[in-house]
Amino acid sequence: MLAGVPLAGQLFPASPAVTQQAERGPSPAAGTRGPATTRAPASTRGPASTGFTGIVLPDVAVIEPRGISNAKLAALARLPGVREVLAMDGAAIAFRGHRVNVLGVDVQQFRSWTPLATASDQRLWAGLAAGGFVASPAAQELLGLRAGTRYRLPGAAQVTLTYRGRASFGVAGAELVVSNAVTAQLGLNRRVVALLSAPGVALTGLASGVRTVLRGRGRLISLRAPQLPVDSAPAGRPATYLQLFRASAARYCPGLSWTVLAAIGQIESADGTNNGPSRAGALGPMQFLPSTWQSWGITAFGETGPPNVMDPYDAVPSAARYLCAAGAGTPAGLAQAIFAYNHAAWYVSEVLALAREYAQQYG
């Protein structure tokens, strides 16, 4: 989304209880296992059982080291405005000389909660489902991991898994991800994290509801996108992604709603959280292929030098310019222009649905 505080640092609290649980196995307080995903009644989004079909956007992460029971997951899903809830296992473990956060996920369900470039990487998800593990880009560098290499991960038992590659998960602080098929072997705490998708809901109201359900336990962290990566912005220059989407639409495609740019930016990279390259080679916050960028990339908003696909001040207005040329400046051509941006009918539906949510939330 467009506002709030990004998650940073350790995903799990640095408390003795969490560390001890990670060493000795699942927490008995976590309750019995059941479906990892709970949907609010009105929800129709998410993957079909046959494969990935769309994106679910997480707004907050709820972290409860004692575990979140089935009843509490159902109560979270009933909170006003909540569309979907996804529960995950997790623990902080000592691995290759560092303390890292590991998530145990249902591979098919979690896939749709990740940024588009990650969700679309079929080989990565097949490798994860086959019993491998993946890492965030920062964790790969920190731990010196090499794709295709087998590593021993410590837990309730020593587990040897193949490293399948790196990916951005949309949850900063989640450093390693494994299939929940190996959760018990690693001794991950059961259901200690829940992601909530609640587009358009004010964070304060959502936090109040979560506190009521969890009886004041745990903590809630916003996953809505941070401001632009600048220390300060000169007067008149956009300082947030929200401002940049508005200004880019107004300047480079006056007939295009800024909400469409915002939806594409969120779906493609979670507003710069996952800048690629994708499997197809797309780069930057708006995920341009190099050939497309060569034709449509521009330098904008006071930047200097050649167009930089990784620079949001260049990438967002370039996306507006590209969409406008494809017909997005008129209502009749909007769907066709979005399809030109990414050739998938579900993608058009996701962009338009999220754009409507932004319009409701921000006006």
C-alpha positions as CSV (number, residue, x, y, z in Angstrom):
1,M,0.0,0.0,0.0
2,L,1.1,3.6,0.2
3,A,1.6,4.7,3.7
4,G,2.9,3.5,7.1
5,V,6.1,2.2,8.6
6,P,8.0,-0.6,6.9
7,L,9.0,-3.7,8.8
8,A,12.7,-3.6,9.7
9,G,15.1,-5.7,11.8
10,Q,14.3,-9.1,13.3
11,L,10.9,-10.5,12.4
12,F,10.7,-12.4,15.7
13,P,11.3,-10.7,19.1
14,A,14.8,-11.3,20.5
15,S,13.4,-13.1,23.6
16,P,14.7,-16.3,25.3
17,A,11.3,-17.9,24.8
18,V,11.5,-17.7,21.0
19,T,15.1,-18.9,20.9
20,Q,14.4,-21.8,23.2
21,Q,11.4,-22.9,21.2
22,A,13.4,-22.7,18.0
23,E,15.9,-25.1,19.6
24,R,13.6,-27.6,21.1
25,G,10.7,-27.8,18.7
26,P,7.1,-26.6,18.3
27,S,5.4,-24.7,21.0
28,P,2.5,-26.6,22.7
29,A,0.7,-23.3,23.2
30,A,0.4,-22.8,19.4
31,G,-2.7,-25.0,19.2
32,T,-3.7,-27.6,16.7
33,R,-2.9,-27.2,13.0
34,G,-5.5,-26.5,10.4
35,P,-5.9,-24.5,7.2
36,A,-3.2,-21.9,7.0
37,T,-5.4,-19.4,5.1
38,T,-8.6,-17.9,6.5
39,R,-10.8,-15.8,4.2
40,A,-13.3,-13.2,5.0
41,P,-16.7,-14.2,3.5
42,A,-16.6,-11.6,0.7
43,S,-13.1,-12.5,-0.5
44,T,-12.6,-13.9,-4.0
45,R,-8.9,-13.1,-4.4
46,G,-5.9,-15.5,-4.3
47,P,-4.6,-18.5,-6.1
48,A,-6.7,-21.3,-7.5
49,S,-5.6,-24.8,-6.4
50,T,-4.2,-25.5,-9.9
51,G,-1.6,-22.7,-9.7
52,F,-0.8,-19.0,-9.3
53,T,-3.4,-16.6,-10.7
54,G,-3.1,-13.3,-8.9
55,I,-1.7,-11.2,-6.1
56,V,-2.9,-10.7,-2.5
57,L,-1.5,-7.6,-1.0
58,P,-0.5,-7.8,2.7
59,D,-1.1,-4.7,4.8
60,V,0.1,-5.8,8.2
61,A,2.0,-8.7,9.9
62,V,0.8,-9.9,13.2
63,I,3.5,-11.5,15.3
64,E,2.5,-13.6,18.3
65,P,5.3,-15.9,19.7
66,R,2.8,-18.0,21.7
67,G,1.0,-19.0,18.5
68,I,-2.3,-17.9,16.9
69,S,-5.1,-20.5,17.3
70,N,-7.7,-21.4,14.6
71,A,-10.3,-19.5,16.5
72,K,-8.2,-16.3,16.7
73,L,-7.4,-16.6,12.9
74,A,-11.1,-16.8,12.2
75,A,-11.7,-13.8,14.4
76,L,-9.0,-11.8,12.6
77,A,-10.6,-12.7,9.3
78,R,-13.9,-11.2,10.6
79,L,-12.5,-7.8,11.4
80,P,-14.0,-5.0,9.4
81,G,-12.3,-4.7,6.0
82,V,-10.1,-7.7,6.3
83,R,-10.2,-9.8,3.1
84,E,-7.8,-12.6,3.8
85,V,-5.5,-13.9,6.5
86,L,-2.5,-16.1,6.0
87,A,-0.9,-17.9,9.0
88,M,2.8,-19.0,8.9
89,D,5.2,-20.9,11.2
90,G,8.5,-19.3,12.1
91,A,11.5,-19.0,14.4
92,A,14.9,-17.2,14.6
93,I,17.7,-19.7,14.2
94,A,21.5,-19.6,14.3
95,F,22.8,-20.4,10.8
96,R,26.3,-19.9,9.4
97,G,27.2,-17.6,12.2
98,H,24.2,-15.3,12.1
99,R,20.7,-15.1,13.7
100,V,18.2,-15.3,10.9
101,N,14.4,-15.4,10.7
102,V,12.9,-18.5,9.0
103,L,9.3,-18.7,7.8
104,G,7.5,-22.0,7.2
105,V,4.8,-21.5,4.7
106,D,2.2,-23.3,2.6
107,V,4.0,-22.9,-0.7
108,Q,0.9,-22.5,-2.9
109,Q,-0.9,-20.1,-0.5
110,F,2.1,-17.9,0.3
111,R,3.0,-17.5,-3.3
112,S,0.2,-15.1,-4.0
113,W,1.2,-12.9,-1.1
114,T,4.6,-12.2,-2.6
115,P,5.5,-9.4,-5.2
116,L,4.6,-10.3,-8.8
117,A,8.2,-10.9,-9.9
118,T,8.6,-13.5,-7.1
119,A,5.1,-15.0,-7.5
120,S,5.8,-15.5,-11.2
121,D,9.0,-17.5,-10.7
122,Q,7.8,-21.0,-11.3
123,R,11.2,-22.7,-10.9
124,L,11.7,-21.0,-7.5
125,W,8.3,-22.2,-6.2
126,A,8.8,-25.7,-7.6
127,G,12.2,-25.9,-5.8
128,L,10.6,-24.7,-2.5
129,A,7.8,-27.2,-2.8
130,A,10.4,-30.0,-3.4
131,G,11.9,-29.4,0.0
132,G,14.5,-26.6,-0.7
133,F,14.7,-23.2,0.8
134,V,15.0,-19.6,-0.5
135,A,16.5,-16.5,0.9
136,S,16.0,-12.7,0.7
137,P,18.7,-11.0,-1.4
138,A,20.3,-9.5,1.7
139,A,20.3,-12.9,3.5
140,Q,21.9,-14.5,0.5
141,E,24.8,-12.0,0.6
142,L,25.1,-12.1,4.4
143,L,25.2,-15.9,4.5
144,G,27.2,-16.5,1.3
145,L,24.6,-18.9,-0.1
146,R,25.1,-20.4,-3.6
147,A,22.1,-21.7,-5.6
148,G,22.0,-25.5,-5.9
149,T,24.2,-26.1,-2.9
150,R,22.9,-28.2,0.0
151,Y,23.1,-26.7,3.6
152,R,22.5,-28.0,7.0
153,L,19.9,-25.9,8.9
154,P,19.8,-26.3,12.7
155,G,16.6,-26.9,14.5
156,A,14.9,-29.7,16.4
157,A,16.9,-31.9,14.1
158,Q,19.7,-31.2,11.6
159,V,18.0,-30.7,8.3
160,T,19.8,-30.6,5.0
161,L,18.1,-28.6,2.3
162,T,19.0,-27.3,-1.2
163,Y,19.3,-23.6,-1.6
164,R,17.0,-22.7,-4.5
165,G,17.8,-19.1,-5.0
166,R,16.9,-15.6,-3.8
167,A,13.7,-13.7,-3.9
168,S,11.9,-10.7,-2.3
169,F,8.9,-11.8,-0.2
170,G,7.3,-8.5,0.5
171,V,7.9,-9.0,4.2
172,A,11.2,-7.3,5.2
173,G,12.8,-9.2,8.0
174,A,11.8,-12.6,6.6
175,E,15.2,-13.9,5.6
176,L,14.7,-17.6,4.8
177,V,11.6,-19.4,3.7
178,V,10.9,-23.1,3.8
179,S,7.9,-25.3,3.0
180,N,5.9,-26.1,6.1
181,A,6.6,-29.8,5.2
182,V,9.9,-29.3,7.1
183,T,8.5,-27.1,9.9
184,A,8.5,-29.8,12.5
185,Q,12.0,-30.9,11.6
186,L,13.4,-27.4,12.0
187,G,11.4,-26.9,15.2
188,L,9.7,-23.7,14.0
189,N,7.1,-22.3,16.2
190,R,3.6,-23.0,14.9
191,R,1.5,-20.1,13.6
192,V,3.5,-17.2,15.1
193,V,2.9,-14.9,12.1
194,A,-0.3,-13.9,10.3
195,L,-0.5,-11.6,7.3
196,L,-3.7,-9.6,6.9
197,S,-4.9,-8.1,3.7
198,A,-7.2,-5.2,4.5
199,P,-7.1,-2.6,1.7
200,G,-8.5,0.7,2.5
201,V,-8.7,0.1,6.3
202,A,-7.0,2.7,8.5
203,L,-4.0,1.2,10.4
204,T,-5.2,2.5,13.7
205,G,-8.6,0.8,13.4
206,L,-7.0,-2.4,12.2
207,A,-4.5,-2.4,15.1
208,S,-7.4,-1.9,17.6
209,G,-9.2,-4.9,16.2
210,V,-6.1,-7.1,16.3
211,R,-5.4,-6.1,19.9
212,T,-8.9,-7.1,20.9
213,V,-8.7,-10.5,19.2
214,L,-5.3,-11.2,20.7
215,R,-6.1,-9.7,24.0
216,G,-3.3,-7.3,23.9
217,R,-0.6,-9.9,23.0
218,G,1.7,-9.9,20.1
219,R,2.5,-6.9,17.9
220,L,1.3,-5.6,14.6
221,I,3.7,-4.2,12.0
222,S,2.6,-2.3,8.9
223,L,3.7,-3.7,5.6
224,R,2.5,-0.7,3.6
225,A,5.1,0.8,1.4
226,P,7.7,3.3,2.7
227,Q,8.4,6.8,1.4
228,L,10.7,7.3,-1.6
229,P,14.3,6.4,-0.9
230,V,15.5,10.0,-0.5
231,D,16.8,11.8,2.5
232,S,15.0,15.0,1.6
233,A,13.1,16.4,-1.5
234,P,13.4,19.9,-2.8
235,A,10.3,22.0,-2.6
236,G,7.8,21.0,-5.3
237,R,9.4,17.6,-5.9
238,P,7.4,14.5,-4.8
239,A,8.6,13.1,-1.5
240,T,6.4,10.0,-1.3
241,Y,5.3,7.4,-3.7
242,L,1.8,8.7,-3.3
243,Q,2.9,12.2,-4.4
244,L,5.0,10.7,-7.3
245,F,2.1,8.7,-8.7
246,R,-0.2,11.7,-8.6
247,A,2.4,14.1,-10.2
248,S,3.4,11.5,-12.9
249,A,-0.1,10.9,-14.0
250,A,-1.0,14.6,-14.1
251,R,2.2,15.6,-16.0
252,Y,2.7,12.6,-18.4
253,C,-0.9,11.3,-18.9
254,P,-3.5,13.7,-17.8
255,G,-6.4,11.4,-18.6
256,L,-5.0,8.6,-16.5
257,S,-5.9,8.2,-12.8
258,W,-2.9,8.2,-10.5
259,T,-4.5,5.1,-8.8
260,V,-3.6,2.9,-11.8
261,L,0.0,3.9,-11.5
262,A,-0.1,3.2,-7.8
263,A,-1.7,-0.3,-8.4
264,I,0.9,-1.2,-11.0
265,G,3.8,0.0,-8.7
266,Q,2.5,-2.1,-5.8
267,I,1.8,-5.2,-7.8
268,E,5.1,-5.1,-9.8
269,S,7.5,-4.3,-7.0
270,A,5.7,-3.4,-3.8
271,D,6.8,0.2,-4.5
272,G,10.5,-0.5,-4.9
273,T,10.7,-3.4,-2.4
274,N,11.6,-5.8,-5.1
275,N,13.4,-4.1,-8.0
276,G,14.4,-7.3,-9.7
277,P,15.7,-8.5,-12.1
278,S,12.7,-10.7,-12.7
279,R,13.1,-14.0,-14.4
280,A,12.4,-12.2,-17.7
281,G,14.9,-9.5,-16.9
282,A,12.5,-6.7,-15.8
283,L,14.0,-4.1,-13.6
284,G,13.1,-1.3,-11.2
285,P,10.1,-0.2,-9.2
286,M,7.9,-0.4,-12.3
287,Q,9.5,-3.5,-13.7
288,F,10.5,-2.5,-17.2
289,L,12.2,-4.9,-19.7
290,P,15.4,-3.4,-21.0
291,S,14.1,-3.2,-24.5
292,T,10.9,-1.3,-23.4
293,W,13.0,1.0,-21.2
294,Q,15.2,1.9,-24.1
295,S,12.2,3.1,-26.0
296,W,10.2,4.7,-23.2
297,G,12.5,5.6,-20.3
298,I,12.9,9.3,-19.5
299,T,14.7,11.5,-17.0
300,A,12.2,13.4,-14.9
301,F,11.5,15.4,-11.8
302,G,14.9,17.1,-11.7
303,E,17.1,14.0,-12.1
304,T,20.2,14.3,-14.2
305,G,22.0,12.0,-16.6
306,P,20.5,9.2,-18.7
307,P,17.2,7.6,-17.7
308,N,17.7,5.2,-14.8
309,V,15.3,2.3,-14.6
310,M,16.0,1.8,-10.9
311,D,15.2,5.4,-10.0
312,P,11.5,5.9,-9.1
313,Y,11.7,9.5,-10.3
314,D,12.4,8.2,-13.8
315,A,10.6,4.9,-13.7
316,V,7.1,6.1,-12.6
317,P,6.7,8.9,-15.1
318,S,8.1,6.6,-17.8
319,A,5.4,4.1,-16.9
320,A,2.8,6.8,-17.2
321,R,4.2,7.8,-20.6
322,Y,4.1,4.2,-21.8
323,L,0.6,3.6,-20.6
324,C,-0.6,6.8,-22.2
325,A,0.8,5.8,-25.6
326,A,-1.0,2.5,-25.2
327,G,-4.4,4.2,-24.7
328,A,-4.6,4.7,-20.9
329,G,-5.5,8.4,-21.3
330,T,-9.1,7.5,-22.1
331,P,-11.5,5.2,-20.1
332,A,-12.1,3.2,-23.3
333,G,-8.4,2.4,-23.7
334,L,-7.4,1.8,-20.1
335,A,-7.9,-2.0,-19.9
336,Q,-6.1,-2.4,-23.2
337,A,-3.1,-0.3,-22.0
338,I,-2.8,-2.3,-18.8
339,F,-2.8,-5.5,-20.8
340,A,0.0,-4.0,-22.9
341,Y,2.0,-3.5,-19.8
342,N,1.6,-7.1,-18.7
343,H,-0.1,-9.6,-21.1
344,A,-2.5,-11.3,-18.6
345,A,-6.2,-10.9,-18.1
346,W,-5.9,-11.5,-14.4
347,Y,-3.3,-8.7,-14.2
348,V,-5.7,-6.2,-15.7
349,S,-8.4,-7.3,-13.2
350,E,-5.9,-7.0,-10.3
351,V,-4.7,-3.5,-11.3
352,L,-8.2,-2.2,-11.8
353,A,-9.4,-3.7,-8.5
354,L,-6.5,-2.2,-6.5
355,A,-6.9,1.1,-8.2
356,R,-10.5,1.3,-7.0
357,E,-9.3,0.5,-3.5
358,Y,-6.7,3.4,-3.6
359,A,-9.4,5.7,-4.9
360,Q,-11.6,4.8,-1.9
361,Q,-8.8,5.2,0.6
362,Y,-7.1,8.3,-0.7
363,G,-9.8,10.0,-2.8
